[in-house]
């Protein structure tokens, strides 16, 4: 029952979150900072009340370690959302972030000197190839669109896109490095995922002062958007604030779903559910928002998800389950 409920939370929460984010970004491409800030505020507030018991509960992991983790987490969150301001389409954004498993594995080999099976190395090649195909095809689209204007405008648009790709690459590697750091902390102090979730969202809040001008400007822009009537409640509010509210709530639902999954299921199951969720979000984004997606994009996407499934050893696990079932008979 708990597992099924968690899966529903992940799919409904995360897919709805992607839709609301796309609605926000389509209207204001540079709204990533205000979205990140709103998400951090809600999760930090919830954690302060229920996890830290209004600051009375002492953390199991020293705060000094959280400061290091938080610096990486804050950087990744801000850069990932801000990259959407650099001609990065939402589907490419999602495909890029699907490479997190592989980035984690590569840094594990370099930093922790880990060794993996041949299938894991093949998964690296598949995911890297898939992301490369999608990136090259997106680069061609940016070039084709920008070529309609002047040569100077086209070059500027393409350079902005390259900066966006560099930002996503950096965020991907930083996220993987954070995962390794988190892994070493959990080995030393035990798993405290709810506590980590709270401190990862609470400690970075002062950092948003650096982005306060941009956040304030978007608050004004959001307030000037078209007012709409909110169903059930019967209140009227600017539509962009409604989209932001939906985004923040669905982000929380998604995170809670993933947390419940980690306590109820194996890491393999969690990875599979999250991967399938990303794939459904990608398809919905392409079909509903009519995002440009060529045949080569589909090929690249298929290769990325094949590599991810190969990494999680889904097929070998399924075969093992069938063998056990036959033996039981």
N, C-alpha and C positions, 0 to 999 in steps of 0.2 A: 504494500500500500504506500509506504513512505517513498520507495524507489519510483513508482509510477507517478506519484504526485510531484516528485522532484523533476522528473523528465518533462512533465507538462509545464512546470514553472520555467524550465530552461528554454523549451521551444517557444512557448507563448511570450515569455518575458524578453528573451534575446531577439526574436524575430520582430516583435513590436518595437523594440528599442532601435533596431536598424532602420525600420520604416520611419519612425519619428525623427531620427538623426538625418535621414536623407531629406525629409521635408524641411528641416531647419537649414541644412547646408545648401539646398537648392535656392532658397530665398536669400540667405546670407552666408556665402562660402567661408567667411572668416570668423564664424561664430564658435569655433572650437573651444576657445578659452572660457566663455561663459557656460558652455555645456559641461566642460570638465569641472568647473568651479561648483556648479549646481549639484552635480553627481557627488562630489567630494563632501559637500556640506551635509547632504541628506544621510549618507552612509556614516559620516563622522558623528552626527547627532544621534543616530540610532545606536551606534557602538558606545557612545559616551553614557547613554542611559542604561542600556541592557548588558553591555560587556564590561565596561570599566566601573559600573555601579556608581555613576556620577563622580568618578575619579577616586573612589575609595579602594578599588581593587588594585593590588600591586601586580605589574606585568610579570609573566613567567620568564620572558626573554628581556635582557637589559635594554633600556631605552636607547643606549648608545649604538647598539646593533640595529635597532629600528631606524635610527637617523640615517645610517648608510643605505639601508633598504629603501627608505622613503625617498631619499634623493634620487635614486634610480627610478623608482615607481612614478614619482612626480614628473621627471624628465620624459619618461616613456609616454605617459598619459597626455601631457601637453603637446609633445611633438606629433604623436599619432593623430590627434584631433586637428592640430594646426596644419598638418600636411594637406588636408582637404582644401586649403586655401591656395594650393599651388597646382591647379589643373589636374588633380588626382581624382579620377572617377571612383565612385563608391565600390563598384565591383572589383576594380584593381586593388583598392584599399583592403578589401576583405580577403582577396587571394594572397596578397603580400603577408597579411597577418596570419594566414594559414601555415606559413613557413616557420612558425615559432618552435615547433617540435624539433625540426631539423637544425635550426640555429642553436637550440639548447644542446643538441647532440654534438655539433661541431665544437662548441666551446667546452663541452664535457671532455672531448678528446684532447683539446689543447691544454685546458687548465687542470682538470682532474685526472688526466692521463688514462681515461677509460678506454676500453676496447669493446667493440660490438661485433655482432654476427654479420655475415655477408649480406643478408636481407636488409639489415639496417643501413649498410653503406649504399645498397641499391636504392633504398628509399630516399637517401640524400640526393642521389643523382636525379631521380624522378621528380621530386619536389622542386629542386633547383631548375631543372629543365622546364617544368610547367610554369614557374614564375617568370623565367626568362622569356618564354614564348608570349605570355600575356603582356609582359612589360614592353617587348619589342613591338607588338601589334598596337598597344596603346600609344607608343611613341609615334607610330605611323599615323594614327588617328589625329594626334595633337598636331603633327606636321601638316596633314591634309587640311584640317580646320583652319590653322593659323595661316596657311598659304593663300587663303581667300583675301586676307588683308595685305598690307605692305610687307616688304621683306623684313624691315626692322621690327614690325609688330610680330611677325611670325617667329623671328629669332628670339624675341623677348618671351613669347608664350612657351616656346620649347625649352628655354633656359629655366623658366619657372617650374616647368614639369620635371626637369632634371633635378632641381633642388628638392622638389617634393619626393622624388624617388630616393634621393640621398637621405632625406629625413626618415622615410619609412625603413630604409635599410639600417640606419643607425638605431632607430627605436627597436627594431627586431632583434638586433644583436645585444642592445642594452637590456631588453626584456629577458633574453636568454641568460645573460650574466646575472641578472637579479634572481632568476630561478635557481641557478647554481648556488648563489649566496644563501638563498632561502633554504635550500636543501641541506647545506652544511649547518645552518642554525638549528633546523629541526632535528638533525642527528645529535646535536649537542644538548639541546634543551627540550626536545620532544615537540610534537605537533600541536600548535596553538593557532589554527587558521583563523578563528573568529577574532582573536586578539590581534593577529597580524593585519587582518582586514581593517580593524578600527584604527590602529596606529598608522597604517599606510595611507589612510584618508584624513586622519586628524592632524598629524604632524606637518604635512605639506601646506596646510591652509595659509600660514603667513607668507608663503612663497607667491601666492596669488596677488599680493600687494604690488609685485613687479609687473603684473598684467592688469592692474586696476583700471588704467585708462581705457584699454581695449574693452574690458568687461563693462565699464560704465557706458561707453559709446554704444555697445550692443544692447544694453538695457534701454537706452533711449530709442534705438531703432525698433526693438521688440515692442515697446509701448506705443509706437506709432503705427504698428501693423493693424490690419483690418479686425475690428471687434467681432466676436462670434458669441452665440449663446451656448453655454455649457449645458448639455443634457442632464437631467435628473436634479442637478444643483439649482439650475435656473438663473445662474449668474452670467453676466456678460464680461468677457475679457479679451484682450488682444490675442489673435490666433497664434502668434509666435510664442507667447507665454504659455499657451495651452499645449503647444507642441513640446516645449521645454519641460513642462510638468509631466507630460506623458513619458518623455524620454527618461527623466530622472526616476520615476516610479518603476518603469519597466526595467531600467538598469538594476535597480535594487532587487526586483523580483528575479531577474536573471542570476545575479550574484548569489542570492539566497538559494536558488535552485541548484546551482553548482556546488555550494557548500553542503547542502543536504546529500547530494550525490556522493561527495567525497567521504561522507561518514557512513553511507549505506552500501556503496559499491566499490569494486576494485578500480584502480587507476585506469586500467584498460577500458572498462565500461564508461567511465567518465570521459575519457579521450574520444571514444567512439561517438557518444551522444553529442559532445561539443562539436566534433567534426561534421556530423550529419546536420546539426543546427546551422553551422556556417554555410553548408552547401545549400540548404533550403533558403536561407536568407539571401544568398547570392542569386539564386534562381528567381526569387520573388522580386528582388531589386531590378533585375534585368527585364522581367516580364511586365511588372506593374508600372515602373518608372520609365520604361522604354529606353534604358541605358544602352548605348552602342556596344554590341557584343557580336564579333564575327565568328566564323567557324573555327578559326585558329584560337580564339579566346576559349571556345568550348573545349578544344583539344587540350590547351594548356591547363584549364580547370580540371578536366578529367585526370590528367597526369598528376597534378598536385594532390588530388584526393586519393588517387591510387597509391601514391607514395606515402601519404599519411596513414592509410589503412594498412599498408605493408609494414610500416614502422610499428604500429600498435599490435601487429601479429594477429589481426582479427581472423584471417582465413585459417591459420594454423590452429588457433583456439577453437574455431568452429569444427575443424576436422577432428581435433582431440575430443570434443564433446560428443561427436557422432560415434567415435570409436568406443568411448565409455558407455554410450547408450546401447551399442550392439553387444558389448560384453555383459551388460546388465541383463539383456534379454536371454 
